[in-house]
Amino acid sequence: MEKNRGSLTVFMSLILSLLVALTCTSLESVRMAAARVQILCGMDIGLYSLMAGYDRELLRDYGMFFLDGGYGSSNLDQGKICDTFREYMEGVLRQNYQSLRWKEGGIEGYTLATDGQGNLFYRQAVRYVRDNLGVSGLQLLIDHMVRNSKSSREAEQFWKNSGENGSLSAYEEEMIHASQESHDASIEMGEEEEETLPGEFGDGNVGGGVKPTVENPIPVIQRIQRMGLLGLVLPYQQGISDKKANTSSMVSKRRLNEGMGADISDTEDGLDGRVLFHEYILKKLGNYTKPAEGELSYEAEYVLLGKKSDEENLKGIAKRLLIIREGLNLGFLMANPEKRGQTEALALAIASAFLVPPAQGIITMALLLCWSFAESILDLRALFYGDKTAAIKTAETWQLSLHNLPRLLDRIDIDRKNPENGLDYKDYLRILLFMEKENELCMRCMDMVESRIRISGRPDFSLDTCIGEIQLWADVEANGRKTYSISRSMSYE
């Protein structure tokens, strides 16, 4: 029995040693697994904490989530980004009983707001408006934009094809020729002729015959066309901003920092994205009817044209709107039998007064062009005064009569209408934005956002140091036994 008990004790000792080894191995495995989980948690918390340092001003004023990787400077500070991330991560590593030691880490990749011609900036702007607009509102806006932008494009092209300069030049040549013949006839008859502008009035003495006096509005409109456009259409009491910007230092002009090792997906270039981004521009940036307190007051106009001064941008917008309105108004005049008949009757009277009946067609076209110009001046004046103008004119919404055409400057505010269902200045900015290239609009929009933040007290703020996506890695030693290499990425989207 003694011998058997001894052999049993040895067997049990062997069994117990195996159980102890298994238990210790299991405990160590659990311990290392817990260390790995703690490292992963530290990585995630470090990333969350780092990205929680997003720029508060960008979020408050523009609805954008970006981390200012320059930390107040115009250069990306990767060292500070890594130090900040390590500080947050080590706070987690020091917890509990584990012996976890940071060995090294760094940035594997990041995407900046300006990468891909503002891809992340564009996507965040689109998301911001979509979240606030809703599906039904978006569809109505898209239908409205497609319809009005199509008619505006067609009006621009129609006006360019109408041959304004050629028609008015042909008219002037005919009138000069008629005046010369009249002058020669007067000399032959020994009469003195009162000096007038070519084609201005038929005075009843041409060629010795007596004809009724005909008031020709074309020379009057030609003189008005040579006046400054902004002086004709802007409210005199409001004036024009004289601000100028140093565009050479802006996002769209300077050499930019670029992201590293990040995959830049294509910009949302669908119809929905375009319309939503244009709404973002009009919502967040100033324009003539609602000036901004930035380096430029008319920011939306800058986004469209990219000129360095408010006056240049506003003048360019006014000229573009004038062309669109002239095309639309000329199309109405040519399609309306009543107004076309009035124009042809006056053209015949002018041609007869100057003894050039074959020039009736040329004079008719010149009158149509002048009438559409005068009506368009009233349209633009309404827009810049904050009123509306009819998108497509009808007999009821037409403003200036042919009789009052020579008195345009006197009737400019008397005849102006404000239709309830018309388009206002902001609507036309939408149309112009819809007709431009998206990449250029995005870059200029970033110009204005960056500029506004800079003059608010952060002169070195740069959008090309603002991070929207980042990927970091870290090597952490666990309990002096094993080193774990972890990589994590995070995005604000």
CORWO-V311836 format. One record per run of one state. SS is the DSSP state (A for helix, B for strand, O for the rest). FROM is the first residue (numbers start at 1). TO is the last residue. If there is no record, write none. Layout:
ss=SS from=FROM to=TO
ss=SS from=FROM to=TO
This chain:
ss=O from=1 to=1
ss=A from=2 to=51
ss=O from=52 to=55
ss=A from=56 to=62
ss=O from=63 to=66
ss=B from=67 to=68
ss=O from=69 to=77
ss=A from=78 to=93
ss=O from=94 to=99
ss=B from=100 to=112
ss=O from=113 to=114
ss=A from=115 to=133
ss=O from=134 to=134
ss=A from=135 to=161
ss=O from=162 to=163
ss=A from=164 to=188
ss=O from=189 to=200
ss=B from=201 to=202
ss=O from=203 to=205
ss=A from=206 to=208
ss=O from=209 to=213
ss=B from=214 to=215
ss=O from=216 to=217
ss=A from=218 to=225
ss=O from=226 to=228
ss=A from=229 to=233
ss=O from=234 to=243
ss=B from=244 to=244
ss=O from=245 to=246
ss=A from=247 to=249
ss=O from=250 to=259
ss=B from=260 to=260
ss=O from=261 to=270
ss=A from=271 to=284
ss=O from=285 to=286
ss=B from=287 to=287
ss=O from=288 to=289
ss=B from=290 to=290
ss=O from=291 to=298
ss=A from=299 to=305
ss=O from=306 to=308
ss=B from=309 to=309
ss=A from=310 to=335
ss=O from=336 to=336
ss=A from=337 to=353
ss=O from=354 to=356
ss=A from=357 to=384
ss=O from=385 to=388
ss=B from=389 to=389
ss=O from=390 to=404
ss=A from=405 to=411
ss=O from=412 to=422
ss=B from=423 to=423
ss=O from=424 to=424
ss=A from=425 to=434
ss=O from=435 to=437
ss=A from=438 to=455
ss=O from=456 to=462
ss=A from=463 to=465
ss=B from=466 to=478
ss=O from=479 to=481
ss=B from=482 to=491
ss=O from=492 to=493
